[in-house]
Amino acid sequence: MNKDIIKKILEEDELAGDIIRVLALYSNVLWESEIKWEIESMNSTLDVKTDFSKFDEKLDLLSRNGLIVMERRIRGSLSGVNPEEYLIKLVNPSGVVDVLKFDNKIRRYIEARREVYKKYLEKRGLGL
């Protein structure tokens, strides 16, 4: 995997970069709908607007560049509704993490989550 491709996508393509970011944050594999939820969560935390109109194009871009694989599967759930959906995986998580270590957006998001969690624990008399 070419780390230069990852770096370029993170710098130049907000939505494709966000897909990479949330996959890396959540064990390198998520359902397509979970990726959208997590991107929305990350961006709302950082007060950034999200436009998903080109989401499928960005998945295709990442797939063509060998950064992700997509498998159509039946997603199990406790609701009894089992839709077909894409399970999406990072191809080389360690290569992605090496690049993400220097990504400002993911660092800001991790810090914001840490602060929220810290305040939550402090309210309950617990500490980090």
C-alpha positions as CSV (number, residue, x, y, z in Angstrom):
1,M,0.0,0.0,0.0
2,N,1.3,3.4,-1.0
3,K,1.3,5.7,2.0
4,D,1.6,8.7,-0.4
5,I,-1.9,7.8,-1.7
6,I,-3.3,7.7,1.8
7,K,-1.7,11.0,2.7
8,K,-3.0,12.6,-0.5
9,I,-6.5,11.4,0.1
10,L,-6.5,12.6,3.7
11,E,-5.3,16.0,2.6
12,E,-7.4,16.5,-0.5
13,D,-10.6,14.5,-0.2
14,E,-12.6,15.2,3.0
15,L,-15.2,12.5,2.7
16,A,-12.8,9.7,1.5
17,G,-10.4,10.7,4.2
18,D,-13.2,10.5,6.8
19,I,-14.0,7.0,5.6
20,I,-10.4,6.0,6.3
21,R,-10.3,7.8,9.6
22,V,-13.4,6.1,11.1
23,L,-12.4,2.7,9.8
24,A,-9.0,3.1,11.5
25,L,-10.7,4.3,14.7
26,Y,-13.1,1.3,14.9
27,S,-11.1,-1.8,14.4
28,N,-10.6,-1.4,10.7
29,V,-13.9,-2.9,9.7
30,L,-17.5,-1.4,9.7
31,W,-20.8,-1.8,8.0
32,E,-21.5,0.9,5.4
33,S,-24.2,2.4,7.5
34,E,-21.9,2.5,10.6
35,I,-19.3,4.4,8.6
36,K,-21.9,7.1,7.8
37,W,-23.0,7.2,11.5
38,E,-19.4,7.5,12.7
39,I,-18.4,10.1,10.2
40,E,-21.5,12.2,11.2
41,S,-20.5,11.7,14.8
42,M,-16.9,12.8,14.3
43,N,-17.8,15.8,12.1
44,S,-20.6,17.0,14.4
45,T,-18.2,16.8,17.3
46,L,-15.7,18.9,15.3
47,D,-18.5,21.2,14.1
48,V,-17.9,20.2,10.5
49,K,-20.7,19.8,7.9
50,T,-20.9,16.4,6.2
51,D,-22.1,16.0,2.6
52,F,-22.7,12.3,1.8
53,S,-23.9,12.9,-1.8
54,K,-20.7,11.4,-3.2
55,F,-20.3,8.7,-0.6
56,D,-20.6,5.8,-3.1
57,E,-18.0,7.5,-5.4
58,K,-15.6,7.8,-2.5
59,L,-16.0,4.1,-1.6
60,D,-15.2,3.3,-5.2
61,L,-12.2,5.5,-5.1
62,L,-10.8,3.9,-2.0
63,S,-11.5,0.4,-3.4
64,R,-9.8,1.1,-6.8
65,N,-6.8,2.4,-4.9
66,G,-6.5,-0.8,-2.9
67,L,-7.2,0.8,0.4
68,I,-10.5,-1.0,1.2
69,V,-12.3,-4.2,0.3
70,M,-16.1,-4.3,0.3
71,E,-18.1,-7.5,0.7
72,R,-21.9,-7.6,0.3
73,R,-23.3,-9.6,3.2
74,I,-26.4,-10.1,5.2
75,R,-26.1,-8.0,8.4
76,G,-27.5,-9.8,11.5
77,S,-29.4,-7.8,14.1
78,L,-31.4,-8.3,17.2
79,S,-34.4,-6.6,15.6
80,G,-35.1,-9.6,13.3
81,V,-34.5,-7.4,10.2
82,N,-31.4,-8.6,8.4
83,P,-30.6,-6.3,5.5
84,E,-27.9,-6.9,2.9
85,E,-25.2,-4.3,3.3
86,Y,-21.5,-3.8,2.5
87,L,-19.0,-4.8,5.1
88,I,-16.0,-2.6,4.5
89,K,-12.4,-3.3,5.7
90,L,-9.1,-1.5,5.5
91,V,-6.6,-3.5,3.5
92,N,-3.5,-2.5,5.4
93,P,-4.4,-1.0,8.8
94,S,-0.9,-0.6,10.0
95,G,0.0,1.5,6.9
96,V,-3.0,3.7,7.4
97,V,-2.2,4.2,11.1
98,D,1.3,5.2,10.3
99,V,-0.1,8.0,8.2
100,L,-2.9,8.9,10.5
101,K,-0.5,9.5,13.4
102,F,0.1,12.9,11.7
103,D,-3.4,13.7,10.7
104,N,-4.7,16.8,12.5
105,K,-8.4,16.0,12.1
106,I,-8.2,12.6,13.8
107,R,-6.0,14.0,16.5
108,R,-8.6,16.7,17.3
109,Y,-11.4,14.2,17.3
110,I,-9.6,11.8,19.6
111,E,-8.8,14.7,22.0
112,A,-12.5,15.9,21.9
113,R,-13.7,12.4,22.7
114,R,-11.2,12.1,25.5
115,E,-12.4,15.4,27.0
116,V,-16.1,14.3,26.9
117,Y,-15.3,11.0,28.5
118,K,-13.2,12.7,31.2
119,K,-16.0,15.1,32.1
120,Y,-18.4,12.2,32.2
121,L,-16.2,10.3,34.6
122,E,-15.6,13.4,36.8
123,K,-19.4,13.9,37.2
124,R,-19.6,10.4,38.6
125,G,-16.6,10.8,40.9
126,L,-14.4,8.6,38.8
127,G,-11.1,9.6,37.2
128,L,-9.0,8.7,34.3
